Structures are given as structure tokens and as C-alpha cells.
Amino acid sequence: MSLNTFGHLFRVTTWGESHGPALGATIDGCPPGVDISEDMIQHWLDKRKPGQNKYTTQRREADQVKILSGVFEGKTTGTPVQLMIENTDQRSKDYGDIIDKFRPGHADITYWQKYGIRDYRGGGRSSARETAARVAAGGLARQAIKMLAPSVEITGFMCQMGPHKIHRGNMDFNQIEQNPFWAPDTQAAQDWAIYLDGLRKSGSSVGAVIEVVASGVPAGLGAPIYGKLDTDLAAAMMSINAVKGVEIGDGMAAAELTGEANADEISMGPDGPEYSSNHAGGILGGLSTGQDLVVRFAVKPTSSILTTRKTINKSGENTEIVTKGRHDPCVGIRAVPVGEAMMACVILDHLLLHRGQIGENQGKIGV
């Protein structure tokens, strides 16, 4: 069992490899009657596709999505939705030198140890190319959320590249789509361009931190203990290729706070409870508070670099390797729409779970 499916009620199974004929997603549990079209999904895929600027891999993929089932006359039918994206610009010959060698920092060695076979062409299933299927599924999830909870808005951005962070005082969400780094800070984007250009020309790479914020999320989503909303969000983000850390709210920084500083004080406002801060990232006891959901995840540097690295081959012999081909100098750039998609899938899944068990929230305040 390779566990290629995630979700409880809104269930997404991704399939395909980086250099295979196609990849995609099979989605079960989507409510019927959701307005959807290929163009709606394509809007999100276009944000993730490679080759859009010099700071991403120069592989040229249209990432054109096709809906094969589960939609009739522009609406979901309640049956499985099959989404397919054809691969059109594979260059498998670029990987001929690593048939028997394991790239340091990559999944080559662990895939071989587990399965005894691996698709060396671009990493096969371990390639970040797999995330295109998640973005397609996230596009459908967003449309379903519009129907069930139209107040929800999901926004992702890069908040750190290597050691260089955005300045929170300069944040402007309107700037996110105005630069190639999805940065809400114009000055940071300019600084990152110079920094990454140097790394790109040297054949190296660097990591990044992505933040995803969901506003307008109803209170009460999630379940105590094993079905916590933050549990599923953390698992969803950690499952993204190259992610090595996930935080909810203040995350690791919460360990530095006192109880007084960490507590998000509550008062009664005209429309219900209001919080003085959001250290908890919009989740208490595994349940959403109605505040913004705030998730951050760290993406490691791309393992495929032009610098010679020590490794071994299948025979156990020491050797060296240089990875050729087309790779992202900062794969975190294209992880922004992926993080948004995973947030959408988890929120929709929990909206459906909540509707199935509770319907409308039971606990009333100020009544």
C-alpha cells in the first residue's frame, strides 16, 4: 500500500510520474452541483506551471488540464472527478548519468531501498511535478468552498528565501502577484531577485518559507484529538515534496512566550467573539476559532544542483555526481500555489465533515 490518497470525505488520489505520459488526480466525495470548468481549474495551474521566468525550471509544460469524468453541463455530479494533465516537455536523456547513482538530498536512495526499482527520470513520483495534480484538485476544492462557505479566502506567499525574510511592516497582499516570488513585500522581492540570480548562475539552490492564510473560515471546523484541523493541515503541507517543517500560528516561536503573552484574549464584539491576537493560528483544541488560519512550511533547497557532490552507486561504490537537467534554483517559488491548494482541500474536507456530524454550530454565545 503506497497511500496515494488524502482526505476523509473529500478524497484526492494523485497519480503519474514526472516523465510519464501524464499525471493527474481522481477526486471522490466532491458535492454535486459545484460550478466547474477546465478554465476555472486552469487559472490555478497557470500560477504553478514551470518556465514562467528565469527563477524557475525552464521545463516548458502547458499544464493543460482535462476533465474526464464527474462533470455534466458545467456542474459536478457527485461521482468521481478525474483530472488529467499531459506531460509534453520531458527530457529523460538529462538523467542518463544517474541511472545507477543516488543524488544526495533526493529520494533516489530511499525509493531504491524500499521498492528495489525507481524511475530515475526526474525522480518519477518523488518529483515536485506531482504537485500539479494537487493544484488541479485544489481548484475544484475552491469552487466547492465558494458554494458552502463563500466568505473563505485563501492567500499564500513567500515570507523567506534562504536567510532573507520579508518585513512584516511592509506587507501588501496586492503585491503578491506583481513579482515572480509571490512576495507581499516589494523591497524583499527586489532583494531576492539579486540574491537568487547569483545562486542560479552558480548552479546552486536555496530553500524558502511559505505562509498560507485562510480568512473567513467558520468556527468549529475540526475534531478533538485525532481529527484536529491543525493535524490535517500539518500533514497536508508536510506531504508536499521538499517540505521539511510546518508551523501553525506562532509555531516554534510559541515556545519562547509566557502564558500571558501567548494567550489570545477574548472579548465580545458586535458580531460575536473577538480576539486580541492570533498566536494560535486560528485553531484551539483542534477546532477553528473563526480567526485567520495561518500555516507556514519550510521548503528545502532543490537537491539537483550543478556542484559536484559525493555519493554512492547501486554497487555500494563511492563516486561523485553532478545533476544535469532543468531545475528550480528555489523550488519554494512554485510551492506557493501548492500550499494554497492543500489548504483548500483540507478546509473543504472539514466543511463536509462538520456538515455531516453537526450541521450548524450548536454552541451559541450571547443569546
Residue pairs with C-beta under 8 A, 6 or more apart in sequence:
4 13
4 14
4 15
5 11
5 12
5 13
6 12
6 235
6 236
6 239
6 345
7 29
7 345
7 346
7 349
8 227
8 349
8 352
8 353
9 29
9 349
9 352
9 353
9 356
10 27
10 29
10 30
10 141
10 144
10 345
10 348
10 349
10 352
11 27
11 28
11 29
12 25
12 26
12 27
12 134
12 137
12 345
13 25
13 26
13 27
13 28
14 23
14 24
14 25
14 130
14 133
14 134
14 137
15 23
15 24
15 25
15 26
15 133
16 22
16 23
16 24
16 85
16 87
16 130
16 133
17 23
17 119
17 121
17 122
17 124
17 125
17 127
17 129
17 130
18 87
18 90
18 119
18 121
18 122
18 123
18 124
18 125
18 127
18 129
18 130
19 87
19 90
19 92
19 119
19 121
19 122
19 124
20 87
20 119
20 124
21 86
21 87
22 84
22 85
22 86
22 87
23 84
23 85
23 87
23 129
23 130
23 132
23 133
24 82
24 83
24 84
24 85
24 133
24 136
25 82
25 83
25 133
25 134
25 136
25 137
26 80
26 81
26 82
26 83
27 70
27 80
27 81
27 82
27 83
27 137
27 140
28 80
28 81
29 352
30 70
30 76
30 78
30 81
30 140
30 144
31 76
31 78
31 144
31 147
31 148
31 352
32 75
32 76
32 77
32 78
33 75
33 76
33 147
34 75
34 76
34 140
34 143
34 144
34 147
35 74
35 75
35 143
35 146
35 147
36 67
36 71
36 74
36 75
36 76
36 81
36 140
36 143
37 67
37 74
38 65
38 66
38 67
40 139
40 143
41 65
41 67
41 83
41 136
41 139
41 140
42 63
42 64
42 65
42 139
43 139
44 135
44 136
44 138
44 139
44 142
44 337
44 340
44 341
45 63
45 65
45 85
45 132
45 135
45 136
45 139
46 63
47 135
47 336
47 337
48 63
48 131
48 132
48 135
48 334
48 337
48 338
49 61
49 62
49 63
49 132
50 56
50 57
50 58
50 59
50 60
50 61
50 326
50 328
50 334
51 57
51 58
51 59
51 60
51 61
52 180
53 180
54 197
54 200
55 180
55 181
55 193
55 196
55 197
55 200
55 328
55 329
55 330
55 333
56 180
56 328
56 333
56 334
57 326
57 327
57 328
58 326
59 89
59 91
59 326
60 88
60 89
61 87
61 88
61 89
61 132
62 88
63 85
63 132
64 85
64 86
65 83
65 84
65 85
65 136
65 139
66 83
66 84
66 85
66 86
67 81
67 82
67 83
68 82
68 83
68 84
69 79
69 80
69 81
69 82
70 76
70 77
70 78
70 79
70 80
70 81
70 82
71 77
71 81
76 140
76 144
81 140
83 133
83 136
83 137
83 140
85 132
85 133
85 136
87 129
90 121
90 122
91 325
91 326
92 121
92 122
94 324
94 325
94 326
95 120
95 121
95 122
95 324
95 325
97 321
97 322
97 324
98 108
98 120
98 321
98 323
99 120
100 313
100 314
100 315
101 108
101 311
101 312
101 313
101 319
101 321
102 108
102 109
102 112
102 311
102 312
102 313
102 321
103 303
103 304
103 309
103 311
103 321
103 323
104 303
104 309
104 310
104 311
104 321
105 300
105 301
105 303
106 123
106 126
106 303
106 304
107 123
107 126
108 118
108 120
108 123
108 126
111 118
111 124
111 125
111 126
112 118
112 314
118 124
119 125
122 129
122 325
126 241
127 241
128 241
128 242
128 328
128 331
128 334
128 335
130 241
131 240
131 241
131 334
131 335
131 338
131 341
134 240
134 338
134 341
134 342
134 345
135 337
135 338
135 341
137 341
137 345
138 337
138 340
138 341
138 342
138 343
138 344
138 345
139 341
141 341
141 344
141 345
141 347
141 348
142 154
142 344
144 348
145 152
145 344
145 347
145 348
145 351
148 348
148 351
148 352
148 355
149 216
149 217
149 218
149 347
149 351
151 215
151 216
151 218
152 214
152 215
152 216
152 217
152 347
153 214
153 215
153 216
154 212
154 213
154 214
154 340
154 343
154 344
154 347
155 173
155 176
155 212
155 213
155 214
155 215
155 340
156 182
156 210
156 211
156 212
156 213
156 336
156 337
156 339
156 340
156 343
157 173
157 176
157 182
157 183
157 184
157 210
157 211
157 336
158 166
158 181
158 182
158 183
158 208
158 209
158 210
158 211
158 332
158 333
158 336
159 165
159 166
159 183
159 184
159 209
159 210
159 211
159 296
160 166
160 208
160 209
161 181
161 192
161 195
161 196
161 206
161 207
161 208
161 330
161 332
162 195
162 206
162 207
162 208
164 188
164 191
164 192
164 195
165 188
165 209
166 183
166 184
166 185
166 188
167 185
167 187
167 188
170 184
170 185
170 186
170 187
170 188
171 184
171 185
172 184
172 185
172 186
173 184
175 183
175 184
175 185
175 186
175 189
176 182
176 183
176 184
178 186
179 186
179 189
179 193
180 189
180 193
180 333
181 188
181 189
181 192
181 193
181 333
182 333
182 336
183 189
183 192
195 206
196 206
196 329
196 330
199 205
199 206
199 329
199 330
200 329
202 306
203 305
203 306
203 307
204 301
204 305
204 306
204 307
204 329
205 301
205 302
205 303
205 304
205 305
205 327
205 328
205 329
205 330
205 331
206 301
206 329
206 330
207 298
207 299
207 300
207 301
207 330
207 332
208 298
208 299
208 330
208 331
208 332
208 333
208 335
209 296
209 297
209 298
209 299
209 332
210 296
210 297
210 299
210 332
210 335
210 336
210 339
211 294
211 295
211 296
212 237
212 293
212 294
212 295
212 296
212 297
212 339
212 340
212 342
212 343
213 292
213 293
213 294
213 295
214 282
214 292
214 293
214 343
214 347
215 292
217 282
217 288
217 290
217 292
217 293
217 347
218 288
218 290
218 351
218 354
218 361
219 287
219 288
219 289
219 290
219 361
220 287
220 288
220 354
220 358
220 361
220 363
221 229
221 287
221 288
221 347
221 350
221 351
221 353
221 354
222 228
222 229
222 230
222 232
222 283
222 286
222 287
222 288
222 350
223 229
223 286
223 287
223 353
224 285
224 286
224 287
225 286
227 286
227 353
228 283
228 285
228 286
228 287
229 283
229 286
229 287
229 288
229 293
229 346
229 350
230 248
230 281
230 283
230 286
231 286
232 346
232 349
232 350
233 246
233 248
233 293
233 295
233 342
233 343
233 346
234 246
234 248
234 295
236 342
236 343
236 345
236 346
237 243
237 246
237 295
237 297
237 339
237 342
238 246
238 297
239 342
240 297
240 299
240 335
240 338
240 339
240 342
242 299
242 300
242 302
242 331
242 335
243 297
243 298
243 299
243 300
243 335
244 298
244 299
244 300
245 297
245 298
246 295
246 296
246 297
246 298
247 281
247 295
247 296
247 297
248 280
248 281
248 283
248 294
248 295
249 278
249 279
249 280
249 281
249 282
249 283
249 294
250 257
250 262
250 279
250 280
250 281
251 281
251 296
254 262
254 279
257 279
261 279
262 279
263 279
264 275
264 276
264 277
264 278
264 279
264 280
264 289
264 291
265 275
265 276
265 277
266 273
266 274
266 275
266 276
267 273
267 274
267 276
268 274
268 365
268 366
272 290
272 365
272 366
273 289
273 290
273 365
275 289
275 291
278 291
278 292
278 294
280 289
280 291
281 292
281 293
281 294
281 295
282 288
282 289
282 290
282 291
282 292
282 293
282 294
283 289
283 293
288 350
293 343
293 347
295 339
295 343
297 335
297 339
299 331
299 332
299 335
301 330
301 331
302 327
302 328
302 329
302 330
302 331
303 323
304 323
304 325
304 327
305 323
305 327
306 322
306 323
306 324
307 322
308 320
308 321
308 322
309 320
309 321
309 322
310 318
310 319
310 320
311 318
311 319
311 320
311 321
312 318
312 319
313 319
328 334
